Amino acid sequence: MTYKTIVVHLDTSQRAHPRLELALRLAKQFDAHLTGVFAVFTPDPRSLYVMAGTAEYYVTHEQLREEHRGALERLFHAELSRAEVAGEWITADAPASLAVPHRGRCADLIIASQDDPGDPESYVGDFFPENLIMSAGRPVLLVPYASSVTSPGAHVMVGWDGSREATRAVHDALPFMRAAKTTTVVTINGARDEPRSRIPGADIATLIARHGVNVEVKDIDVANDASIGDALLSQASAIGADLLVMGAYGHARWQELVMGGATRTILKSMTVPVLMSH
C-alpha cells in the first residue's frame, strides 16, 4: 500500500499556503495525484440582509474571497507544474463539511488543518476536523496551525492501545513508516487494552517491522488521572517525533458529536502533524 491519491483541503486562511506546500511534498514523495478542494464557510446572504448595513459588507467580503481563491488556484497549478506532480483543482459549491469528506472518500489520504482560533478565515464549519475524521472513512493528516514541521515522517510515533481505531491508524500510516528513519510505538501504562502482550506494543511492532520498518517500542507510565493526550504530545516532543499516528475516538449522541478525551486534547493542542483514523 502507498498513497496514490491525496486530497488537500484549501481555503482563504493564513495556513492554506503552507498546507499546500506540505501536500505537494507528500504527493511528490509518494508519486501521488493531488486534488486541491477549495471549500470555505459561506453564510446564507439572506440572513445578513435583515441587518442594517450588512448587505454591502457581504458583497465586499465575497469579492475579497474570490480574489484570494483565484490567487491560490493560480499558485496551485504553478506549483503542480514546478514539482511535476499530477493534480486537479476543485472549487466546491457545497459546504466544506460535505465537500471534503465526499472527495476524500476516493483518496488514500486527506490533508486538512487544525482549527485556528486566531484566524477567522480558518473556520469552515462547526467541528470541521472532527467531522472529517469521523465521516470520511479515510486517514486524515491534520496540520497544526503552530508548527515548524514542513515535511513530516522522518520520525513517526504511534500512540498504541490495542484498539480497533489504533489498528486502523497503524495500517493507514504504513507508507509514512516505510519511508521513516525511525518509528516508535508508544504505549501508556502497559496498553491496558492489550492485556495479552508479553511486552506492551511488541505484537504490533512485530507486524510493522515485517513491512521493512525500523521500529522500537516504549512504554510510559502516567498517573491514572493524567491526560493521555498531553502524555502523548510530551512524549512526541521528548523523542523528536515529527508525525503522530493514533486512532480517533468518538460517537454521535443525539445531534452532538462526542469525542474521546485523548482525541479532544490532541485536536486542540497538537504540536506536530497528526495522522488520525477512525
Stockholm file with secondary structure:
# STOCKHOLM 1.0

chainA/1-278         MTYKTIVVHLDTSQRAHPRLELALRLAKQFDAHLTGVFAVFTPDPRSLYVMAGTAEYYVTHEQLREEHRGALERLFHAELSRAEVAGEWITADAPASLAVPHRGRCADLIIASQDDPGDPESYVGDFFPENLIMSAGRPVLLVPYASSVTSPGAHVMVGWDGSREATRAVHDALPFMRAAKTTTVVTINGARDEPRSRIPGADIATLIARHGVNVEVKDIDVANDASIGDALLSQASAIGADLLVMGAYGHARWQELVMGGATRTILKSMTVPVLMSH
#=GR chainA/1-278 SS CCCCEEEEEECSSTTHHHHHHHHHHHHHHHTCEEEEEECCCCCCTHHHHTSTTHHHHHHHHHHHHHHHHHHHHHHHHHHHHHHTCCEEEEECSSCHHHHHHHHHTTSSEEEEECCCTTCGGGCCSTTHHHHHHHHHCSCEEEECSSCCCSSCCSEEEEECCSCHHHHHHHHHTHHHHHHCSEEEEEEETTTTTCTTCSSTTHHHHHHHHTTTCCEEEEEECCCTTSCHHHHHHHHHHHHTCSEEEEECCEEEETTEEEECHHHHHHHHHCCSCEEEEC
#=GC SS_cons         CCCCEEEEEECSSTTHHHHHHHHHHHHHHHTCEEEEEECCCCCCTHHHHTSTTHHHHHHHHHHHHHHHHHHHHHHHHHHHHHHTCCEEEEECSSCHHHHHHHHHTTSSEEEEECCCTTCGGGCCSTTHHHHHHHHHCSCEEEECSSCCCSSCCSEEEEECCSCHHHHHHHHHTHHHHHHCSEEEEEEETTTTTCTTCSSTTHHHHHHHHTTTCCEEEEEECCCTTSCHHHHHHHHHHHHTCSEEEEECCEEEETTEEEECHHHHHHHHHCCSCEEEEC
//
